[in-house]
């Protein structure tokens, strides 16, 4: 677990608001992203993708957590229109359930 945590820390999360995207980067290269559409105080997460060569390493979960923590910090709500974010929210209901716009 400690090795995986060190590996995940090598990936830098970022919010590219101009392109409506949360991203994970390594050495300046985007390796995962979560796109969204903003309507008022709600972010509609529309698509999440991780570089195929890096799938299964927890990058998608790190990205989802970063994005949802930012949604909470900014006082916004979230709607998952992509299956990955929907699954993440379902697995982390206690932590992020209050963010979901119903």
N, C-alpha and C positions, 0 to 999 in steps of 0.2 A: 504494500500500500504506500509506504514512504517513497519507493522508487517511482510509482505512478504519480504521486504528488509533485515530486521534483520534475518529472517529465512535463506535467501540465503547466508548471510555473514557467517553462521555457516559452510558452505561447502567450503573447500579450493581447488582452482584450481591448477593443476600441469601439467607439460609437461614431459612425460616419453619418451624422444627421442629414447632411446634404444629399446623401444617396439612400436615406431611410434604411440603414443597415447597421447591425451589430456584427463585429468581426473578431476573429482570432487571427493574429499574425505571428509569424516566426521569421526572423531575419528580414522584416519588411514585406513579406509575401503573405497575402490572405490565404489561409488554409481552411477556414470555415466561416460561414456567414449565416445570419438570420435576417431576412428582409421583412419589412413591415410597411403598413400604410397607416398614417395618422389621420384620425377624424376626431376633432375636438380634444377631449382629454383621454382618448383611447388609442392604443396601438394595436392594430390588427396584424398579427404575425402570419405572413402568407407563405413563406418558404424558408427552410433551413437546409443547409448543405455542408458536408464535411468532405474534404479531399479524400477520394476513394482510397488512396494509399495510407491514410491515417485513420480510417474508420475503426471503431472498436476500442479506442484508447481513452475515451471519456471526454474528448474535445467538444462534442455536441452538448454534453451536459454542462461542461464548464461555461460554454457560450450562453446556453439558456439561463443558467443561474446569474451570470453577469447581466444579461439583458433584463431579466425580471427584477433583479436588485435595483437596476437603474430606473425601471418603471416605478417601483415603490419610492425610491429617493425623489423622483420628480413629481410624485403625487398623481400619477396617471393610473389608468386601468389597462388591462390586457384582454385580448380575444385571440384564441389560438385557432387559426384557420389552416395551419399545417399540422400534420400528424405528429411530428417530432415534438413541437412545443406542447401540443395537447397531451401527449404521453408524459412529458416531463411534469407538467402541471398536475396531472393525475397522481403521479408518484410523489409529489411534494405538496400535497393539498394543505397540510398544516402550515407550511412556510409561505406559500404563495396564493392560497385560496381566496384571500381577501382582495387580491388584485384583479381577479377575474370578473369581467363585466358580464352580468347574466341577463 
